[in-house]
């Protein structure tokens, strides 16, 4: 639903967004009006104290004001609850009601000031209960006024003047944009949107240096984000409603999936690999990938014992013992790495906690247990890392011996090049192999660190043909198909459950946007019911809602064009937008180049029902999958929890200790009679 137009601008809130906040304010106002009425009734005829006449007038006018506010809120709630997201016709009177409600704020402010003056000057000798009630009324008035002011700031849209308005014309659509005037308008709108997003990023990252690299990153991210939202006219609550509907739709499809109609998720690589051996190696490397996060993750994973173990070490002067680069003045990071890995400080060749945009911490250590020189790269833990993550444009990454187009995620590619220069140009790897020449090279990392480790392994592959890389929860939009296939011989990506990050890429986000448009335009329920049902489903579970749809009476052959409701949500028909009838992969339709997970994909999922008791034991299964299985974002309460490094480490440890019951053999070992599934 397009944002509501009021006071000469468009706002970041729709006309059907006022049901729930209006209901909350109505409840407060009813309690306030009831309490004031009781106070007036009890003291009626006894306002004989100093200033009693003023108190009597104050209460009478307050009752009238509250009554008018309550009536206006009832009207706003009723009108806002009408229609659907894409059918705002029954709510056409909402701007008038908003103006009326805003007008009532003026006498409220005046009366709140008069109440404060009466309490401070004329309340001597009056009933303490009456004085207390007036004080409560004054405080409540100012709290509600402050909350309203914060709400106005929250829903203020800086782009409100740059979006199209349709006073008496047809909604701006494809026909309007075919003209040069429409093209010029959209170009101006995109330019303004980019500047607004760049200003937001600068404000959010005001503590970071405003040098040239940061300005370039801000500009690139702003163009990416503004371009993603430029072809739709949705408010945040529309997106929330679409996500709620999409989650239930995905669960419904999962519950009713025919067991005989299952996609084969076996690895495309012909190389047979012992799953148990790979799981043991992955569980071992995950300890180092988690250790790279330093003391924050160590304390989070060991709430009772972690602070005590680190307290003594952090207070020591480590400068003489360890050669640590940047960011660990007290030694807490390195102390937690020692505790997490079980290595001695002499086993570390190089430790860097230096952190800038495109420059992330890592360490190089001798892993005597596996006879490996191990490079562990830290994942996202700072605003600078977030900027690296969000620099998601494609960048060429030429690799000798790889046929096909080679490109990768720009921010992660820059981070991998930074570590590559440190390892090779500064002689860190030469130093490590001079100490242990028979050891092999292993690279690992989680999240941003996993993506960086994968690209670093690709860069080092020609120099170290026997290297191995274990990337845990790497970003899905990482490498081109050519590089993904090339890395299958030496990179293993490990993904847990419905983790969002391995499914996160620009084409997948375009696909998610298209699916949200499809859900909100098809559903004929009011938005407040969708959101309430969605919250209930997320918290308490139950059966997915079978939402009635405008599609129910449409013939299959009529689905070639989008519904009017869906089209009304599209400001500019980009090539990434399709009609809801098409479910083609975004990789085939989006203007953005498709990016994939690197290497072979080891997928881990909970074995059993998706919803379980908080105290039930979790069991996992593991199977080989394919990077093509992660081209759609799954909506779930677990989509962020499954990304946490401690959750992935716990799952790997569970699998390696309960192998006979948890491992799913590959489809090739079963003669393809029972293909692996996700």
Secondary structure, DSSP 4 states (H G I P E B T S, - for coil): -PPPEETTEE-SS-TTSHHHHHHHHHHHHHHHHHHHHHHHHHTTT---STTHHHHHHHHHHHHHHHHHHHHHHHHHHHHHTSSBTTB-GGGTTHHHHHHHHHHHHHHHHHHHHHHHHHHHHT-TTS-HHHHHHHHHHHHHHHHHHHHHHHHHHHH--TTTTTS---SSSPPS-HHHHTSHHHHHHHHHHHHHHHHHHHHHHHHHTTTS---HHHHHHHHHHHHHHHHHHTTB---HHHHHHHHHHHHHHHHHHHHT--TTS------SS-----HHHHHHHHHHHHHHHHHTTTHHHHHHH-TTTHHHHHHHHHTS--TTT--EESS-TTSHHHHHHHHHH---GGGEEEEE---BTTB--EEEEEETTTTEEEEEE----SHHHHHHHH--SEEE---TT--S--EEEHHHHHHHHHHHHHHHHT-HHHHHHHH-TTPEEEEEEETHHHHHHHHHHHHHTTT-TT-EEEEES--SS-B-HHHHHHGGGTEEEEEETT-SGGG--HHHHHHHHHHHHHHHHHB-S-HHHHHHHHHHHHHH--SPP---BTTTTS-GGGGGS--HHHHHTBSS--TT---TT----HHHH-SSPP-B--SEEEEEEESS-SS--TTSPP-EEEEEE-GGGGSSPPP-THHHHTTSHHHHHHHHHHHHHSHHHHBPPPGGGGTTSS----
